[in-house]
Amino acid sequence: MQLGFIGLGTMGAAMAANLQKAGHRLVVHDRRRAAAASHLAAGAVWADTPRQVAEAAEIIFTSLPGPPEVETVALGRDGLLGAIRPGGVYFDLSTNSPSLVRRIHAALAERGAHMLDAPVSGGPRGARTGELALWVGGERAIFDKHKPLLDAMGDEARHVGPIGAGTVAKLVHNCAGYAIQCALAEVFTLGVKGGVEPLALFEAVRQGAVGRRRTFDGLVDQFLRGVYDPPAFALRLAHKDVSLATALGRELAVPMRLANLALEEMTEAMNRGWAERDSRVAMLLQQERAGVDVKVEEGRLRAAVDRLKANAKP
């Protein structure tokens, strides 16, 4: 099968190379032909435009910086849309805009072709080693048919829903990471200014209840179940802890924007009469504002957790 690959930057170059190592023939394109030198040396064929890639390949991958580049490659004058064949499949590996993903999907569907959004997570090292998560949105049957290609690039290819769902999952993941990064910067400056040596502080909190768990594991306990009674840790106690931390911040002249926002959320939850409920009950406030109800049936949640534990790497 002839595959097309467009975008041979740090991530794309490694993913394309892994497809070649798995025995697939590639036709490649990048803004800079020099970026394809190693792939051409390994037997890939060069295409001058994305359109030429679509003319030559049955399945096409793009790994591009963002929405403007994806739109040009997919829908531009020399883009994929003008030449993709009926039954052709386009996987966008970029971190993209869900609205653009759906627009491209609709345009390709009019030609009888398929688009799936498949953003990746794992960074340059993961791209080189194949230790990548790929979150895929689109038609499940197309995902299942071509999953071996995704498995040649990453070790965690997962179908997460209809078109655009993979992109939404990627944005949630990345935004969470950077929000947590800001929170950690805030509380660590508090700790260091409070007199704790940075490494000692890291080693101490890394062994705490939060530090020992993976980032998203805490969602399983109450939030995803939608059950906040009886409490694992009461809201009133958590409110006290965050109150003490923000008070220390004021004493030491450490800005605590995020911690004070968290305290405001907890105070509002306390004023709802939820003091004796689990501390995560404050998360219901955001559900109200967003107009969504987050709750997963217990059997499905338990099965998902068991699958994740079984697949966890040592």
C-alpha positions in Angstrom: 0.0 0.0 0.0 1.3 3.4 -0.9 1.1 5.9 1.9 1.4 9.7 1.8 3.0 11.7 4.5 3.0 15.5 4.6 5.0 17.4 7.3 8.4 16.1 8.2 9.2 18.3 11.2 10.5 16.8 14.5 7.4 14.7 15.1 6.4 14.0 11.5 9.9 12.9 10.4 10.1 10.3 13.2 6.5 9.0 12.6 7.1 8.7 8.8 10.4 6.9 9.5 8.6 4.4 11.7 6.1 3.7 8.9 9.1 3.0 6.6 10.7 0.7 9.2 7.4 -1.2 9.3 7.8 -1.9 5.5 5.4 0.7 4.1 6.1 2.7 0.9 5.9 6.4 1.3 5.3 9.4 -0.9 6.3 12.5 1.1 6.1 16.3 1.0 7.3 19.1 3.2 7.8 22.8 2.7 11.5 22.0 2.7 12.7 19.2 0.5 15.8 18.8 2.7 13.6 17.6 5.6 12.8 14.5 3.5 16.4 13.6 2.8 16.6 10.6 5.1 13.2 9.3 4.0 14.1 9.6 0.3 17.4 7.8 1.1 15.2 5.0 2.6 13.2 4.7 -0.6 10.4 7.3 -0.2 9.2 9.2 -3.3 9.1 13.0 -3.3 5.9 15.0 -4.2 6.1 18.7 -5.0 2.6 19.4 -3.6 0.0 17.9 -1.3 -2.2 17.4 -4.4 0.5 15.1 -5.9 0.6 13.2 -2.6 -3.2 12.6 -2.9 -2.8 11.5 -6.5 -0.3 8.9 -5.5 -1.4 7.6 -2.1 -4.4 5.6 -0.8 -3.9 6.8 2.7 -2.5 10.1 3.7 -1.0 11.4 7.0 -0.3 15.0 7.9 1.8 16.3 10.9 1.6 20.1 10.7 2.1 23.0 13.1 -1.5 24.0 13.4 -4.9 24.8 11.8 -3.7 27.3 9.1 -1.2 24.8 7.7 -3.7 22.0 7.9 -6.3 24.1 6.1 -3.9 25.0 3.3 -2.7 21.4 2.8 -6.2 19.9 2.9 -8.3 22.6 1.1 -5.8 24.9 -0.6 -5.4 25.3 -4.4 -2.8 22.4 -4.6 -4.3 20.6 -1.6 -5.6 17.1 -0.9 -9.2 17.9 -1.7 -8.6 18.4 -5.4 -7.1 14.9 -6.0 -8.0 12.5 -3.1 -9.7 9.4 -4.5 -13.1 8.0 -3.5 -12.4 5.6 -0.6 -9.2 7.4 0.2 -8.4 8.0 3.9 -6.8 11.1 5.5 -5.4 11.0 9.0 -4.5 14.4 10.5 -1.9 13.8 13.3 -1.7 17.6 14.1 -3.1 19.4 17.1 -5.9 21.1 15.3 -9.2 23.0 15.7 -12.3 20.7 16.0 -14.3 23.0 13.8 -11.7 22.9 11.0 -11.5 19.1 11.4 -15.2 18.8 10.9 -15.2 21.2 7.9 -12.4 19.2 6.2 -14.2 15.9 7.0 -17.4 17.2 5.3 -15.5 18.4 2.2 -13.8 15.1 1.8 -17.0 13.2 2.4 -18.5 14.9 -0.7 -15.8 13.2 -2.7 -16.4 9.8 -1.1 -13.2 10.0 1.0 -12.7 9.7 4.8 -11.0 12.0 7.3 -10.1 11.0 10.8 -8.4 13.3 13.3 -5.6 11.5 15.2 -3.5 13.9 17.3 -0.6 12.4 19.1 0.9 12.8 22.5 4.4 11.6 23.6 6.7 14.3 22.3 9.8 13.9 20.1 11.2 11.0 22.1 7.9 9.2 21.8 7.7 9.8 18.1 11.2 8.3 17.7 10.6 5.3 19.9 6.9 4.6 19.0 5.7 5.3 22.5 2.9 7.6 21.4 -0.8 7.9 22.3 -3.0 8.6 19.3 -6.5 9.8 20.0 -8.7 9.2 16.9 -12.0 10.7 16.0 -14.0 9.5 13.0 -15.7 6.4 11.6 -14.9 3.4 13.8 -14.8 1.0 10.9 -12.1 3.0 9.1 -10.1 3.2 12.4 -10.3 -0.5 12.9 -9.3 -1.3 9.3 -6.2 0.9 9.4 -5.2 0.6 13.1 -2.1 -1.5 12.1 -0.7 1.7 10.4 -1.3 3.7 13.6 0.3 0.9 15.6 3.4 1.4 13.5 3.7 4.9 14.8 2.5 4.6 18.4 1.7 2.1 21.1 -1.6 3.6 22.3 -3.9 4.2 19.3 -7.5 4.6 20.7 -10.8 5.5 19.0 -12.5 8.1 21.2 -15.6 9.0 19.2 -16.9 10.7 16.1 -15.0 13.2 14.0 -13.4 15.9 16.1 -13.3 13.8 19.3 -9.6 13.0 19.0 -8.8 16.7 18.8 -11.0 17.6 21.7 -9.3 14.9 23.8 -5.9 16.3 22.8 -6.9 19.8 23.8 -8.2 18.7 27.1 -5.0 16.8 27.8 -2.7 19.7 26.8 -4.7 22.4 28.5 -4.8 20.4 31.7 -1.0 19.9 31.6 -0.3 23.6 31.3 -2.9 24.6 33.9 -1.3 22.1 36.3 2.1 23.5 35.4 1.0 27.0 36.5 -0.5 25.6 39.7 2.7 23.7 40.5 4.8 26.9 39.9 2.6 28.8 42.3 2.7 26.3 45.2 6.4 25.5 44.8 7.3 29.1 45.0 5.2 29.3 48.2 7.1 26.3 49.6 10.6 27.6 48.7 9.8 31.1 50.0 8.5 29.4 53.1 11.9 28.0 53.8 11.9 24.5 52.2 14.8 23.6 49.9 13.4 22.8 46.4 14.6 19.2 46.1 13.5 18.4 49.6 10.1 19.9 48.8 9.8 17.9 45.6 10.8 14.6 47.3 8.3 15.3 50.1 5.2 16.1 48.0 6.0 13.5 45.4 5.4 10.9 48.1 2.1 12.4 49.2 -1.4 11.2 48.3 -1.5 13.4 45.2 2.1 12.9 44.2 1.9 9.1 44.1 -1.0 9.0 41.6 -1.1 9.7 37.9 -2.5 13.0 37.0 -6.0 11.9 35.9 -6.5 9.0 38.3 -8.2 11.2 40.9 -11.1 11.7 38.5 -12.2 8.1 39.0 -12.9 8.4 42.8 -15.9 10.8 42.9 -16.0 12.9 39.8 -16.6 10.3 37.1 -18.8 8.3 39.4 -20.9 11.3 40.4 -20.9 10.2 44.0 -19.7 12.5 46.7 -21.1 10.8 49.8 -19.8 9.4 52.1 -16.6 11.6 51.9 -13.1 10.3 51.4 -12.0 13.7 52.7 -14.5 16.2 53.8 -14.9 19.6 52.0 -14.6 21.5 55.3 -11.2 20.0 55.9 -9.9 20.7 52.4 -11.3 24.3 52.7 -9.3 24.7 55.9 -6.1 23.4 54.2 -6.3 25.7 51.2 -7.2 28.6 53.5 -4.0 28.0 55.5 -2.0 27.8 52.3 -3.4 31.1 50.9 -2.9 32.8 54.2 0.8 31.7 54.1 1.0 33.2 50.7 -0.2 36.5 51.9 2.2 36.4 54.8 5.1 35.7 52.5 4.0 38.0 49.7 3.6 35.2 47.2 0.9 35.7 44.6 -1.5 32.8 44.8 -4.0 33.5 42.0 -4.9 29.9 41.2 -5.0 28.8 44.8 -7.3 31.7 45.7 -9.6 30.8 42.8 -9.7 27.2 44.2 -10.5 28.6 47.6 -13.4 30.7 46.1 -14.8 27.6 44.5 -14.6 25.7 47.8 -16.2 28.5 49.7 -19.1 28.6 47.3 -19.5 24.9 47.7 -19.4 25.3 51.5 -22.2 27.9 51.2 -24.3 25.3 49.4 -24.3 23.3 52.6 -21.8 20.7 51.2 -19.2 21.0 54.0 -19.5 17.4 55.1 -19.5 16.0 51.5 -16.4 14.9 49.8 -14.0 17.7 48.9 -14.4 17.1 45.2 -18.0 18.1 45.4 -16.9 21.6 44.5 -16.4 20.2 41.0 -20.1 20.2 40.6 -20.1 23.9 40.4 -18.2 23.8 37.1 -20.6 21.2 35.8 -23.5 23.5 36.5 -21.8 26.5 34.8 -21.0 24.3 31.7 -24.4 22.8 31.6 -23.2 19.2 31.6 -23.6 16.2 33.9 -20.4 14.1 34.2 -21.3 10.6 35.4 -20.2 7.2 34.1 -22.1 4.0 34.9 -20.2 2.0 37.6 -19.7 -1.2 35.6 -18.3 0.7 32.5 -16.0 2.7 34.7 -14.7 -0.3 36.6 -14.0 -2.2 33.3 -12.1 0.8 31.9 -10.0 1.1 35.0 -9.2 -2.6 34.9 -8.2 -2.3 31.2 -5.9 0.6 32.0 -4.2 -1.2 34.9 -3.7 -4.3 32.7 -2.1 -2.2 29.9 0.0 -0.1 32.3 3.7 -0.2 31.6 5.9 -1.1 34.6 
